[in-house]
Amino acid sequence: MQMIDREPEATVRQDLRHAGAAVMALHCSGSDSTQWQHLDTYLAQDAELILPTLAGAEALKKGWSRKTYTLADEAKPLVAALRRQAVPVHLIGHSYGGAVALHIARHHPECVASLCLYEPTSFSLLGNTGPGDRNLFDEIETLSVAIEDAVAEGCPGFAAQVFTDFWGGVGAWQALRRDRRAALINWVPKCALDFGALLYEPTDKALPAHLPITLMVGTQSHLQTRRIAELLAEKAPQTALVDVVAAGHLGPFTFRDRVVRLIGAHYQRVGLLTIAA
């Protein structure tokens, strides 16, 4: 494991060069494909940036619940898209999207060239590693049940506020634009499914030992996500664990330029992109 105590001093310009492989970027829960669309600015014209939108509240119409929905269900259409590529794809992911990327790397390693993740929420890793981690697991499970109950009781707005303020801090909900709040209220019935997929994912499948991984973690983030990053880094020898100073879980939004710089550094490391010094 490679430990990095500070961010690279390189600056990103708009002349990053692409070496041929595609990049798929997966958004966090409650967001959509537009979260990562700015990355296209940093790729050459011949680069392919794949920006899928993960399943939303429509997933409930198929009968799934918090106890039955899995990351395999979420990943199925993504894997189909990856298999259509001529070469393995580099995956970027934030939060839930990062956990989905990890699932794909574990179960379909032939499709993945590298991982660059910001705080993947693989909560199931906390369930069997000691009482301290179990307490962190139980906190998230309790949160997921509370959000599910609020939706069932006809209070999706309250459920969306609880979710947003947990990850963004008290007041994050009120700081959102009205259209973003409306979008989250429409999405929040899916929230319990996402939590269930994250909490109950089997942990017996190892990551490929050769896979280059960069894990970004905000220094002001929750104990859960920081601990998950530590556990992942302990098990994956090719991991660079990077602290994003002063950032929280929503760092890809609130510290966007800094996160882009770290993504560029990752691709410089794996030889996909070159980054200006």
C-alpha distance (Angstrom), angle and dihedral (degrees) to the residues before:
residue distance angle dihedral
M1 . . .
Q2 3.79 . .
M3 3.80 114.0 .
I4 3.81 117.7 -154.5
D5 3.81 115.9 -169.4
R6 3.79 97.4 -172.6
E7 3.74 140.0 21.6
P8 3.80 121.9 -90.1
E9 3.79 114.3 -94.2
A10 3.80 92.7 -134.3
T11 3.79 118.1 114.4
V12 3.78 123.5 -139.1
R13 3.81 118.1 -122.4
Q14 3.76 127.9 -177.1
D15 3.80 94.1 -102.3
L16 3.80 102.1 79.8
R17 3.78 107.1 147.5
H18 3.76 124.4 -136.6
A19 3.77 123.2 -136.4
G20 3.79 99.4 -157.7
A21 3.80 109.8 -84.1
A22 3.78 125.8 106.5
V23 3.80 126.7 -116.7
M24 3.82 123.0 -141.3
A25 3.82 115.9 -163.0
L26 3.81 119.7 -163.0
H27 3.80 121.3 -158.4
C28 3.80 129.7 -139.8
S29 3.80 126.4 -100.5
G30 3.79 112.6 -70.6
S31 3.79 93.8 20.6
D32 3.81 131.2 87.1
S33 3.78 141.5 -143.9
T34 3.81 92.5 -68.1
Q35 3.82 89.2 73.8
W36 3.81 90.6 82.7
Q37 3.80 102.7 27.4
H38 3.82 91.3 107.0
L39 3.81 88.9 68.8
D40 3.78 88.4 75.8
T41 3.80 87.5 71.8
Y42 3.80 89.8 67.0
L43 3.79 97.8 48.5
A44 3.76 127.9 82.2
Q45 3.80 117.6 -107.7
D46 3.80 92.5 -100.8
A47 3.82 93.1 54.7
E48 3.78 117.4 107.7
L49 3.80 114.4 -139.9
I50 3.80 111.5 -171.6
L51 3.82 112.7 -156.6
P52 3.81 111.5 -178.6
T53 3.79 123.1 -179.3
L54 3.79 110.7 -131.7
A55 3.79 121.9 -130.7
G56 3.80 116.8 -69.7
A57 3.78 135.4 -167.0
E58 3.80 90.2 -50.3
A59 3.82 86.6 79.9
L60 3.80 89.1 75.6
K61 3.79 90.2 64.1
K62 3.80 88.1 67.8
G63 3.80 91.2 62.1
W64 3.79 99.1 -105.8
S65 3.80 121.2 147.9
R66 3.81 137.7 -174.1
K67 3.81 89.3 -87.3
T68 3.82 97.7 46.3
Y69 3.82 107.3 36.1
T70 3.81 113.7 94.6
L71 3.77 140.2 -172.6
A72 3.81 86.3 -113.3
D73 3.82 88.4 62.6
E74 3.81 90.6 49.7
A75 3.79 93.1 45.3
K76 3.81 98.4 47.0
P77 3.84 98.1 90.5
L78 3.81 90.6 39.6
V79 3.80 92.1 54.7
A80 3.80 89.4 49.8
A81 3.82 88.9 54.5
L82 3.81 91.8 47.1
R83 3.79 91.7 51.8
R84 3.79 89.4 57.9
Q85 3.81 89.8 63.3
A86 3.77 119.0 94.3
V87 3.82 93.5 -135.0
P88 3.82 136.2 23.5
V89 3.81 114.3 -72.6
H90 3.81 129.5 -128.9
L91 3.81 110.7 -124.1
I92 3.79 127.5 -147.2
G93 3.80 119.2 -172.3
H94 3.80 141.9 170.8
S95 3.81 124.3 -155.8
Y96 3.84 107.3 -46.4
G97 3.80 89.5 11.2
G98 3.80 88.7 54.5
A99 3.79 91.3 52.6
V100 3.81 90.2 49.8
A101 3.81 89.0 51.1
L102 3.82 90.3 51.7
H103 3.81 90.2 50.5
I104 3.79 90.7 52.5
A105 3.81 91.7 48.0
R106 3.81 91.4 51.2
H107 3.79 98.0 45.2
H108 3.82 102.1 28.9
P109 3.82 104.0 28.9
E110 3.78 92.6 156.9
C111 3.82 88.4 69.0
V112 3.81 97.8 53.1
A113 3.82 129.1 76.9
S114 3.82 98.5 176.4
L115 3.81 143.7 -22.3
C116 3.81 127.7 -126.3
L117 3.81 108.0 179.9
Y118 3.78 137.9 174.3
E119 3.82 110.8 -150.7
P120 3.81 101.7 -36.0
T121 3.81 107.1 -151.6
S122 3.81 98.3 -136.6
F123 3.80 92.8 156.6
S124 3.79 94.6 169.9
L125 3.82 88.2 74.4
L126 3.81 87.9 69.4
G127 3.79 95.1 56.0
N128 3.80 101.0 78.5
T129 3.80 108.2 25.5
G130 3.80 103.2 87.7
P131 3.81 140.7 -58.8
G132 3.79 95.2 -73.0
D133 3.78 92.9 55.4
R134 3.80 90.4 41.9
N135 3.80 89.7 58.8
L136 3.80 89.0 54.1
F137 3.82 89.1 49.2
D138 3.81 91.9 49.9
E139 3.80 91.7 51.9
I140 3.79 91.3 56.9
E141 3.79 92.5 44.2
T142 3.81 90.0 52.5
L143 3.81 90.3 49.3
S144 3.80 91.3 50.9
V145 3.82 92.2 51.2
A146 3.81 91.4 48.7
I147 3.80 91.6 52.1
E148 3.80 91.9 46.0
D149 3.83 91.0 49.9
A150 3.81 92.1 49.1
V151 3.80 90.9 53.6
A152 3.81 91.5 46.6
E153 3.82 89.9 51.4
G154 3.80 91.3 54.5
C155 3.82 97.7 -102.7
P156 3.82 104.6 117.9
G157 3.80 91.9 149.3
F158 3.79 91.4 57.9
A159 3.82 90.5 45.3
A160 3.80 91.1 52.0
Q161 3.81 90.9 48.8
V162 3.82 92.5 50.8
F163 3.80 90.4 50.0
T164 3.80 94.1 46.9
D165 3.80 96.1 45.2
F166 3.80 91.7 47.7
W167 3.79 92.5 57.8
G168 3.79 100.1 30.2
G169 3.80 101.4 33.1
V170 3.80 129.9 -107.1
G171 3.79 108.6 -43.8
A172 3.80 95.4 27.8
W173 3.80 90.7 110.8
Q174 3.81 93.6 53.3
A175 3.80 90.3 47.9
L176 3.80 92.6 59.9
R177 3.77 122.4 100.1
R178 3.78 114.5 -105.4
D179 3.80 92.8 -110.6
R180 3.82 91.2 52.9
R181 3.79 91.0 51.1
A182 3.80 90.1 50.4
A183 3.80 91.2 49.7
L184 3.81 91.6 50.8
I185 3.80 91.9 48.9
N186 3.80 89.2 53.4
W187 3.81 91.2 47.5
V188 3.81 101.2 41.6
P189 3.84 96.9 88.9
K190 3.84 84.7 69.2
C191 3.82 90.9 53.5
A192 3.80 94.9 85.0
L193 3.81 90.3 52.0
D194 3.80 90.7 53.1
F195 3.79 91.8 49.7
G196 3.80 91.6 48.2
A197 3.79 92.2 50.7
L198 3.81 89.8 50.3
L199 3.81 97.2 43.9
Y200 3.79 98.8 46.1
E201 3.81 102.4 36.5
P202 3.84 110.1 131.5
T203 3.80 111.5 -109.6
D204 3.80 100.3 -159.8
K205 3.83 96.6 95.4
A206 3.80 113.8 88.6
L207 3.78 126.2 -145.0
P208 3.82 115.7 -110.2
A209 3.80 107.2 -86.9
H210 3.81 93.2 -135.5
L211 3.81 96.8 50.6
P212 3.85 115.0 117.7
I213 3.82 109.2 -131.8
T214 3.78 133.8 -177.8
L215 3.81 116.5 -167.2
M216 3.81 116.8 -167.2
V217 3.81 118.1 -161.8
G218 3.80 128.6 -178.7
T219 3.79 114.5 -127.5
Q220 3.84 89.3 -137.9
S221 3.80 95.2 49.2
H222 3.78 131.7 117.4
L223 3.78 120.5 -75.7
Q224 3.81 88.8 -118.3
T225 3.78 96.6 61.6
R226 3.79 94.6 41.0
R227 3.80 90.7 51.2
I228 3.81 92.2 47.1
A229 3.80 89.7 54.3
E230 3.81 90.5 50.7
L231 3.81 91.7 50.8
L232 3.79 92.4 48.1
A233 3.80 92.4 48.3
E234 3.81 91.5 50.5
K235 3.80 91.0 56.5
A236 3.81 100.7 39.7
P237 3.83 114.2 64.0
Q238 3.81 95.7 -164.2
T239 3.81 94.4 57.6
A240 3.80 125.8 124.8
L241 3.81 108.9 -161.0
V242 3.80 110.9 -156.3
D243 3.81 127.2 -170.5
V244 3.80 114.3 -144.9
V245 3.79 101.3 -151.4
A246 3.84 116.5 -128.0
A247 3.82 93.1 -2.0
G248 3.78 126.6 124.5
H249 3.77 131.9 -159.8
L250 3.80 91.6 -65.4
G251 3.80 92.6 56.8
P252 3.84 94.5 128.6
F253 3.83 86.3 64.7
T254 3.80 103.3 33.0
F255 3.83 96.9 36.6
R256 3.78 97.3 28.6
D257 3.81 99.0 148.9
R258 3.78 92.3 48.0
V259 3.80 92.1 50.4
V260 3.81 90.9 48.3
R261 3.79 89.0 52.6
L262 3.80 90.5 53.3
I263 3.80 91.5 47.9
G264 3.81 87.9 53.3
A265 3.81 90.1 50.3
H266 3.81 89.9 51.7
Y267 3.78 92.4 53.4
Q268 3.75 91.0 46.5
R269 3.81 87.1 54.8
V270 3.81 93.8 51.9
G271 3.80 93.9 41.4
L272 3.78 97.7 -115.4
L273 3.79 97.3 112.1
T274 3.76 136.8 16.6
I275 3.77 118.3 -135.8
A276 3.78 126.1 -150.4
A277 3.79 115.9 -113.9
